[in-house]
Amino acid sequence: MFVGLYEHSIDSKGRIFIPSKFRRNNHFIITIGLDECLYAYPKDRWGKLEDKLDGLPFKDKSEERAFKRVLLSGATELKPDSQGRILIPYHLRNYAKLKNDVVIIGVSSRIEIWSKSVWEKYNKNAKKLFFKHVSSLEI
């Protein structure tokens, strides 16, 4: 399970440091995610996701093809180098607006990689929803 938030910078070559707690699985599949972030899955977890893709109830075959093409065409397998960095391909950096400062968060079964500015804007609104609903959990 991935939890926590880490702030790092992206270097001039497009590499980011993956925190050691997140590197227990040495290979990741990274693809576009929702809300202008990237999703990074450990390779074994990605296999489970691929299995789920085959069971999704699409309305028609063209919708299924479009979904799979967008998800899978942008995906790439990455392995951290000896210093714990991964090279984010240009098309993924561009999608997620990764320029300088990045935020890496653990979200249960995946890691999300955000531009710091996009994350701050998103998180401001997300916290409002969190506080609205947290009382129902009685924690």
Backbone as CSV, one residue per row, in Angstrom:
resi,resn,N_x,N_y,N_z,CA_x,CA_y,CA_z,C_x,C_y,C_z
1,MET,0.847,-1.175,0.000,0.000,0.000,0.000,0.893,1.239,0.000
2,PHE,0.541,2.186,-0.852,1.293,3.435,-0.957,0.552,4.539,-0.212
3,VAL,1.257,5.213,0.685,0.695,6.361,1.402,1.790,7.410,1.543
4,GLY,1.375,8.633,1.734,2.332,9.708,1.972,2.424,10.687,0.822
5,LEU,3.071,11.821,1.107,3.273,12.887,0.133,4.735,13.312,0.204
6,TYR,5.344,13.432,-0.964,6.751,13.817,-1.065,6.888,14.882,-2.136
7,GLU,7.711,15.878,-1.866,7.968,16.936,-2.839,9.392,16.808,-3.355
8,HIS,9.522,16.895,-4.664,10.825,16.820,-5.312,10.822,17.755,-6.513
9,SER,11.967,17.862,-7.152,12.095,18.651,-8.379,12.356,17.716,-9.541
10,ILE,11.933,18.144,-10.702,12.239,17.406,-11.921,13.525,18.018,-12.482
11,ASP,14.465,17.186,-12.886,15.731,17.737,-13.375,15.642,18.095,-14.858
12,SER,16.701,18.657,-15.398,16.697,19.144,-16.784,16.516,18.024,-17.802
13,LYS,16.766,16.789,-17.398,16.585,15.645,-18.300,15.199,15.020,-18.178
14,GLY,14.371,15.546,-17.281,13.019,15.015,-17.109,12.934,13.872,-16.110
15,ARG,13.915,13.788,-15.213,13.924,12.712,-14.221,13.396,13.214,-12.881
16,ILE,12.695,12.325,-12.186,12.259,12.627,-10.827,12.714,11.506,-9.904
17,PHE,12.908,11.868,-8.659,13.313,10.921,-7.630,12.070,10.247,-7.065
18,ILE,12.096,8.922,-7.027,11.010,8.163,-6.420,11.427,7.834,-4.981
19,PRO,10.634,8.229,-3.994,10.995,7.952,-2.603,11.251,6.459,-2.369
20,SER,12.190,6.157,-1.494,12.580,4.759,-1.264,11.407,3.903,-0.800
21,LYS,10.490,4.464,-0.037,9.313,3.699,0.404,8.463,3.236,-0.775
22,PHE,8.542,3.957,-1.876,7.744,3.611,-3.051,8.495,2.706,-4.020
23,ARG,9.760,2.452,-3.762,10.570,1.681,-4.705,10.679,0.201,-4.367
24,ARG,9.853,-0.304,-3.494,9.960,-1.722,-3.138,9.714,-2.620,-4.345
25,ASN,8.856,-2.178,-5.241,8.666,-2.855,-6.525,9.501,-2.058,-7.510
26,ASN,10.457,-2.693,-8.114,11.474,-1.968,-8.867,11.056,-1.532,-10.267
27,HIS,9.949,-2.009,-10.772,9.469,-1.617,-12.099,8.092,-0.978,-11.960
28,PHE,7.886,0.083,-12.715,6.605,0.774,-12.710,6.080,0.897,-14.130
29,ILE,4.771,0.901,-14.248,4.112,1.285,-15.489,3.465,2.630,-15.191
30,ILE,3.813,3.630,-15.985,3.294,4.982,-15.778,2.439,5.364,-16.971
31,THR,1.293,5.972,-16.676,0.383,6.405,-17.727,-0.359,7.653,-17.259
32,ILE,-1.181,8.197,-18.144,-1.952,9.381,-17.777,-2.994,9.001,-16.733
33,GLY,-3.271,9.950,-15.856,-4.293,9.751,-14.841,-5.337,10.847,-14.938
34,LEU,-6.238,10.842,-14.007,-7.268,11.873,-13.967,-6.713,13.150,-13.342
35,ASP,-7.368,14.247,-13.605,-7.052,15.534,-12.976,-5.643,16.035,-13.271
36,GLU,-5.121,15.701,-14.447,-3.807,16.172,-14.911,-2.641,15.653,-14.071
37,CYS,-2.754,14.424,-13.616,-1.622,13.804,-12.935,-1.256,12.523,-13.682
38,LEU,-0.179,11.897,-13.253,0.237,10.616,-13.811,-0.009,9.536,-12.774
39,TYR,-0.395,8.367,-13.245,-0.531,7.194,-12.384,0.672,6.297,-12.616
40,ALA,1.258,5.820,-11.536,2.363,4.864,-11.612,1.965,3.626,-10.816
41,TYR,1.957,2.500,-11.511,1.583,1.235,-10.885,2.792,0.314,-10.818
42,PRO,2.959,-0.418,-9.710,3.966,-1.480,-9.721,3.590,-2.471,-10.824
43,LYS,4.585,-3.093,-11.410,4.335,-3.965,-12.557,3.318,-5.063,-12.236
44,ASP,3.385,-5.662,-11.049,2.431,-6.721,-10.713,1.012,-6.179,-10.589
45,ARG,0.868,-4.979,-10.075,-0.458,-4.359,-9.954,-1.009,-3.981,-11.334
46,TRP,-0.131,-3.576,-12.239,-0.545,-3.246,-13.601,-1.180,-4.464,-14.273
47,GLY,-0.630,-5.637,-14.031,-1.202,-6.861,-14.596,-2.640,-7.062,-14.156
48,LYS,-2.937,-6.755,-12.899,-4.309,-6.866,-12.399,-5.211,-5.840,-13.076
49,LEU,-4.673,-4.659,-13.327,-5.442,-3.625,-14.013,-5.775,-4.058,-15.438
50,GLU,-4.804,-4.648,-16.125,-5.058,-5.139,-17.483,-6.154,-6.196,-17.485
51,ASP,-6.160,-7.058,-16.478,-7.221,-8.068,-16.376,-8.586,-7.409,-16.222
52,LYS,-8.652,-6.337,-15.440,-9.917,-5.624,-15.246,-10.396,-4.966,-16.540
53,LEU,-9.456,-4.524,-17.365,-9.832,-3.861,-18.619,-10.702,-4.758,-19.487
54,ASP,-10.379,-6.035,-19.492,-11.142,-6.966,-20.322,-12.561,-7.170,-19.816
55,GLY,-12.821,-6.851,-18.559,-14.152,-7.051,-18.005,-15.004,-5.803,-17.915
56,LEU,-14.484,-4.674,-18.393,-15.261,-3.434,-18.310,-16.449,-3.467,-19.270
57,PRO,-17.607,-2.993,-18.801,-18.822,-3.035,-19.630,-18.952,-1.809,-20.544
58,PHE,-18.273,-1.841,-21.670,-18.361,-0.726,-22.610,-19.647,-0.812,-23.415
59,LYS,-20.166,0.351,-23.811,-21.397,0.394,-24.602,-21.197,-0.197,-25.984
60,ASP,-20.045,0.075,-26.559,-19.757,-0.478,-27.887,-18.254,-0.657,-28.052
61,LYS,-17.879,-1.341,-29.103,-16.468,-1.664,-29.341,-15.628,-0.418,-29.614
62,SER,-16.200,0.592,-30.266,-15.417,1.795,-30.552,-15.062,2.532,-29.256
63,GLU,-15.978,2.532,-28.294,-15.705,3.148,-26.994,-14.599,2.376,-26.266
64,GLU,-14.656,1.070,-26.335,-13.632,0.232,-25.703,-12.263,0.478,-26.332
65,ARG,-12.230,0.529,-27.666,-10.957,0.775,-28.356,-10.380,2.132,-27.969
66,ALA,-11.220,3.151,-27.950,-10.754,4.499,-27.612,-10.182,4.543,-26.195
67,PHE,-10.886,3.950,-25.263,-10.421,3.941,-23.874,-9.070,3.251,-23.754
68,LYS,-8.967,2.062,-24.312,-7.724,1.297,-24.215,-6.581,1.994,-24.946
69,ARG,-6.877,2.611,-26.073,-5.822,3.308,-26.813,-5.253,4.473,-26.013
70,VAL,-6.122,5.247,-25.407,-5.645,6.393,-24.630,-4.841,5.917,-23.424
71,LEU,-5.369,4.948,-22.695,-4.679,4.462,-21.499,-3.357,3.788,-21.837
72,LEU,-3.372,2.899,-22.815,-2.203,2.062,-23.076,-1.166,2.717,-23.979
73,SER,-1.591,3.580,-24.891,-0.604,4.193,-25.789,0.317,5.151,-25.045
74,GLY,-0.182,5.737,-23.981,0.644,6.646,-23.203,1.459,5.961,-22.128
75,ALA,1.195,4.691,-21.897,1.865,3.968,-20.812,3.291,3.602,-21.192
76,THR,4.143,3.587,-20.192,5.524,3.179,-20.403,6.045,2.499,-19.147
77,GLU,6.896,1.503,-19.342,7.499,0.799,-18.214,8.809,1.484,-17.848
78,LEU,8.979,1.758,-16.573,10.174,2.451,-16.104,10.763,1.734,-14.899
79,LYS,12.075,1.774,-14.816,12.798,1.208,-13.676,13.691,2.308,-13.113
80,PRO,13.620,2.552,-11.806,14.490,3.580,-11.225,15.967,3.262,-11.455
81,ASP,16.757,4.324,-11.679,18.203,4.136,-11.824,18.824,3.919,-10.444
82,SER,20.129,3.854,-10.385,20.819,3.558,-9.125,20.607,4.637,-8.062
83,GLN,20.176,5.819,-8.486,19.911,6.907,-7.541,18.424,7.065,-7.232
84,GLY,17.603,6.132,-7.728,16.175,6.166,-7.442,15.371,7.087,-8.329
85,ARG,15.933,7.489,-9.470,15.234,8.409,-10.378,14.622,7.636,-11.543
86,ILE,13.515,8.168,-12.048,12.931,7.645,-13.281,12.832,8.784,-14.284
87,LEU,12.997,8.438,-15.538,12.888,9.417,-16.622,11.455,9.408,-17.129
88,ILE,10.760,10.501,-16.905,9.376,10.624,-17.360,9.400,11.043,-18.826
89,PRO,8.808,10.256,-19.726,8.799,10.630,-21.142,8.129,11.992,-21.365
90,TYR,8.567,12.660,-22.421,8.080,14.012,-22.702,6.558,14.077,-22.768
91,HIS,5.916,13.138,-23.468,4.458,13.228,-23.634,3.736,13.142,-22.287
92,LEU,4.291,12.411,-21.334,3.676,12.339,-20.009,3.983,13.591,-19.184
93,ARG,5.213,14.106,-19.286,5.539,15.369,-18.600,4.637,16.485,-19.107
94,ASN,4.423,16.516,-20.409,3.590,17.544,-21.016,2.141,17.422,-20.535
95,TYR,1.604,16.210,-20.534,0.223,15.990,-20.086,0.027,16.483,-18.650
96,ALA,0.970,16.149,-17.771,0.834,16.470,-16.347,1.422,17.835,-15.980
97,LYS,1.882,18.582,-16.982,2.441,19.925,-16.767,3.615,19.909,-15.784
98,LEU,4.446,18.874,-15.883,5.600,18.757,-14.993,6.720,19.636,-15.521
99,LYS,7.053,20.662,-14.767,8.092,21.595,-15.184,9.240,21.631,-14.181
100,ASN,8.967,22.008,-12.952,10.011,22.151,-11.930,9.702,21.304,-10.701
101,ASP,8.786,21.795,-9.894,8.464,21.122,-8.637,7.344,20.114,-8.847
102,VAL,7.540,18.927,-8.271,6.547,17.867,-8.393,6.162,17.369,-7.006
103,VAL,4.975,16.817,-6.936,4.469,16.187,-5.726,4.188,14.735,-6.078
104,ILE,4.685,13.837,-5.248,4.485,12.406,-5.449,3.682,11.913,-4.254
105,ILE,2.507,11.331,-4.534,1.654,10.884,-3.434,1.334,9.404,-3.582
106,GLY,1.165,8.771,-2.440,0.719,7.385,-2.421,-0.787,7.344,-2.292
107,VAL,-1.432,6.595,-3.180,-2.887,6.480,-3.173,-3.238,4.992,-3.220
108,SER,-3.020,4.331,-2.106,-3.346,2.914,-1.955,-2.529,2.026,-2.890
109,SER,-3.099,1.635,-4.021,-2.416,0.682,-4.910,-1.560,1.348,-5.978
110,ARG,-1.539,2.678,-6.018,-0.763,3.369,-7.047,-0.079,4.597,-6.463
111,ILE,0.833,5.122,-7.255,1.510,6.379,-6.955,0.980,7.405,-7.949
112,GLU,0.775,8.626,-7.501,0.395,9.700,-8.412,1.505,10.741,-8.428
113,ILE,1.781,11.253,-9.621,2.820,12.261,-9.815,2.138,13.522,-10.341
114,TRP,2.290,14.606,-9.607,1.606,15.861,-9.900,2.604,16.999,-10.064
115,SER,2.252,17.951,-10.905,2.899,19.260,-10.868,2.497,19.879,-9.532
116,LYS,3.430,20.497,-8.843,3.108,21.072,-7.534,1.986,22.097,-7.636
117,SER,2.021,22.942,-8.655,0.986,23.974,-8.778,-0.381,23.365,-9.074
118,VAL,-0.432,22.343,-9.905,-1.707,21.669,-10.198,-2.214,20.970,-8.939
119,TRP,-1.305,20.305,-8.209,-1.689,19.617,-6.970,-2.271,20.597,-5.948
120,GLU,-1.619,21.740,-5.762,-2.091,22.698,-4.765,-3.496,23.185,-5.089
121,LYS,-3.750,23.446,-6.347,-5.086,23.880,-6.761,-6.098,22.757,-6.542
122,TYR,-5.756,21.556,-6.976,-6.655,20.414,-6.807,-6.903,20.131,-5.323
123,ASN,-5.847,20.104,-4.540,-5.943,19.725,-3.133,-6.772,20.719,-2.324
124,LYS,-6.724,21.974,-2.700,-7.528,22.981,-2.002,-9.009,22.617,-2.088
125,ASN,-9.461,22.258,-3.268,-10.860,21.866,-3.449,-11.146,20.497,-2.845
126,ALA,-10.194,19.572,-2.971,-10.387,18.223,-2.435,-10.516,18.249,-0.915
127,LYS,-9.769,19.123,-0.262,-9.852,19.208,1.200,-11.238,19.656,1.650
128,LYS,-11.858,20.539,0.894,-13.220,20.959,1.238,-14.154,19.757,1.219
129,LEU,-14.026,18.917,0.207,-14.851,17.709,0.133,-14.516,16.743,1.265
130,PHE,-13.230,16.626,1.568,-12.809,15.745,2.655,-13.473,16.156,3.964
131,PHE,-13.366,17.433,4.307,-13.926,17.894,5.571,-15.447,17.798,5.587
132,LYS,-16.053,17.905,4.436,-17.506,17.759,4.346,-17.925,16.336,4.702
133,HIS,-17.133,15.345,4.289,-17.538,13.948,4.447,-16.849,13.210,5.595
134,VAL,-15.776,13.740,6.134,-15.025,13.010,7.160,-15.841,12.799,8.430
135,SER,-16.735,13.703,8.740,-17.524,13.545,9.966,-18.409,12.305,9.913
136,SER,-18.814,11.898,8.729,-19.648,10.698,8.619,-18.865,9.424,8.937
137,LEU,-17.531,9.507,8.897,-16.702,8.347,9.229,-16.499,8.200,10.732
138,GLU,-16.752,9.275,11.460,-16.584,9.300,12.907,-15.187,8.857,13.320
139,ILE,-14.177,9.475,12.685,-12.789,9.169,13.053,-12.142,10.358,13.726
